Amino acid sequence: MQGSRAPPQNHGPPRPGEHRKPGGGSTNGQQPESGEPSHPNEALTLDLQSFRKPGEKTFTQRSRLFVGNLPTGVTEDDLDKLFAKYGKASEIFVNKERGFGFIRLETRIIAEIARAELDDTPFRGRPIRVRFATHGAALAVKNLPEFVSNELLEEAFAVFGQIERAVVIVDDRGRPTGKGIVEFTSKPAARKALDKCSDGAYLLTAFPRPITVEPMEQLDEEEGLSEKLITKNQQYHKEREQPPRFAQPGSFEYEYAMRWKALMEMEKQQYDMVEHNMKEAQEKLEAEMEAGRHEHQVMLMRQDLLRRQEELRRMEERRNQEVQKRKQAELRQEEERRRREEELRLRGEEMMKRQQEGFRGGFPEGREQELRMHLGAHGMMNRNSLAGGAGPSGAAGLAPDSSPMMAGAGNNSNMPGGQGGFPRGLPGPGDYGPKQQRRF
């Protein structure tokens, strides 16, 4: 017993001229029903979020499309509606007179999808051409050092303006080729970078080899040149008379074909020779550079040594100057101390002189002579009494002393104690002590 078969379902992509129904059926090239959209792009929707790479910049020059062969009277709104399913566009321009325009979509992948779907599709009776627009602010960078990455390349060129993309080109094994691409958001920034790098020597790493910056050559390696785009002129028909073939030996074509091959081989040899010479020159320059770097480092070390020696000499001079200043200060202090001691000595002598002058000023000259005679007689009597020892307790020796030595007007015989003159003689140093009181 056979079961009922379900209607066939077509899960593959729609073929050209085939429109899907909402239920999954196909019209197989027939006219769509009244409820279906009239344009095939209107029946498709894109999930734009799935076409965005993490960290990818949006609305760049790489997502800018050129739309050519537009019908007369097409406006920016018409172009916007044509690309509506690919998201909102940030730039729309239409040249109505020449029939072309530009539109910038969000990402590169979305622009690639739009180009693939809309290129050579009819629009108001004319097949339109959709291509990626030329990037006018892209630069080709050569002679990149080995250890330059995408991030370092972007950082190096960010000083000239805002950058959309910076890529170091690598080979199939991921090894750097020494070439890179830098794409700016504006042409003035790219022109500034080109002029600065051409006039000066821009170094990206410690390796002192400057990079080379040139305007990037715009090439289309994806679409190429289709047959329908070739101009069918007289030269075209003349060239296409013969199909692709190998030249037969001994023929006219073979002779000149071999001469062309010899010329191309010579060109290749010349390029190989130039490349070999350039490689030898680079190796020689690198060796000279290493030797020069060593000499430069030695020179820097010598300069640093001389600078340090000069600093030590200056420090020694400053230390000697400080020592000299300290010695001069000590000499000045010593001189000041001696001067003060001398002043103190002179003051002491002056005070002694004043004391002596004051002592002498209290007695007349005759009185001073009388005192000296009295002291002399008194000393003689004491020596006699000590030598002879006569009389009880030396009374005989002291008897004449009770009378005045000399009579004169200046002799005062009525002094207290019943003795005339000065019984004790001149005052001694003990009479001027701190607890002694002058007796005259």
Residue pairs with C-beta under 8 A, 6 or more apart in sequence:
7 25
9 24
10 20
10 24
10 26
14 20
14 26
14 40
17 29
18 26
18 27
18 28
18 29
19 26
19 27
19 32
19 36
19 40
19 43
20 26
20 43
21 27
21 33
21 36
27 33
32 38
36 43
37 43
41 82
41 85
41 117
41 118
42 85
44 85
45 85
46 85
46 86
46 87
46 110
46 113
48 86
48 87
48 106
48 110
51 107
51 109
51 110
51 113
52 58
52 106
52 107
53 107
53 109
56 107
56 108
57 164
57 165
58 106
58 107
59 90
59 91
59 104
59 105
59 106
60 108
60 164
60 165
60 183
60 185
61 104
61 133
61 135
61 136
61 137
61 138
61 164
61 183
61 185
62 108
62 111
62 132
62 135
62 164
62 165
62 183
63 104
63 105
63 106
63 107
63 108
63 110
63 111
64 91
64 102
64 103
64 104
64 105
64 111
64 132
64 133
64 135
65 102
65 103
65 104
65 105
65 111
65 114
65 115
65 130
65 131
65 132
65 133
66 100
66 101
66 102
66 129
66 130
66 131
66 132
66 133
66 134
67 79
67 100
67 101
67 102
67 103
67 128
67 129
67 130
68 99
68 100
68 128
68 129
68 130
68 131
69 99
69 100
69 126
69 127
69 128
69 129
70 79
70 94
70 99
70 100
70 101
70 123
70 126
70 128
71 99
71 123
71 124
71 125
71 126
72 96
72 99
73 96
74 94
74 96
74 99
74 101
74 124
75 94
75 96
76 92
76 93
76 94
76 101
79 92
79 94
79 101
79 103
80 89
80 92
80 103
82 118
82 123
83 89
83 103
83 105
83 114
83 118
86 105
86 110
86 111
86 113
86 114
87 105
87 106
87 110
88 106
89 103
89 104
89 105
90 104
90 105
90 106
91 102
91 103
91 104
92 101
92 102
92 103
92 104
93 101
93 102
93 103
94 100
94 101
95 101
102 133
105 111
105 114
111 132
114 130
115 130
115 131
115 132
118 128
118 130
119 128
119 129
119 130
119 131
120 127
120 128
120 129
121 127
121 128
122 128
131 220
131 223
132 220
134 218
135 183
135 216
135 218
136 187
136 190
137 183
137 184
137 185
137 186
137 187
137 189
137 190
138 181
138 182
138 183
138 184
138 190
138 215
138 216
138 218
139 157
139 181
139 182
139 183
139 184
139 190
139 193
139 194
139 213
139 214
139 215
139 216
140 179
140 180
140 181
140 213
140 214
140 215
140 216
140 217
141 153
141 179
141 180
141 181
141 182
141 211
141 212
141 213
142 178
142 179
142 180
142 211
142 212
142 213
142 214
143 178
143 209
143 210
143 211
143 212
144 153
144 168
144 176
144 178
144 179
144 180
144 204
144 211
145 204
145 205
145 207
145 209
146 176
146 178
147 205
148 168
148 176
148 180
148 204
148 205
149 168
150 166
150 167
150 168
151 166
152 204
153 166
153 167
153 168
153 180
153 182
153 204
154 163
154 166
154 182
156 202
156 204
157 163
157 166
157 182
157 184
157 193
160 184
160 189
160 190
160 192
160 193
160 196
161 184
161 185
161 186
161 188
161 189
161 190
161 192
161 193
162 184
162 185
162 186
162 189
163 182
163 183
163 184
163 185
164 183
164 184
164 185
165 181
165 182
165 183
166 180
166 181
166 182
166 183
167 180
167 181
168 176
168 179
168 180
169 176
169 177
169 179
169 180
169 181
170 176
170 177
171 177
181 216
182 193
184 190
184 193
193 213
194 213
194 214
194 215
196 202
197 210
197 211
197 212
197 213
198 213
200 210
201 210
202 210
202 211
202 213
203 209
203 210
203 211
204 211
208 289
230 236
247 253
247 254
247 257
248 254
360 368
363 371
366 410
367 410
370 405
370 406
370 408
370 410
370 421
371 422
371 425
371 426
373 405
373 406
374 405
374 421
374 422
374 425
375 425
375 426
377 405
378 401
378 425
381 397
381 398
381 400
381 401
384 397
385 394
385 397
385 398
388 397
390 396
390 397
391 397
402 419
403 420
404 411
404 413
404 420
404 421
405 421
411 420
411 421
412 420
412 421
413 420
414 420
415 421
417 423
422 440
424 439
427 438
427 439
427 440
430 436
431 438
431 439
432 438
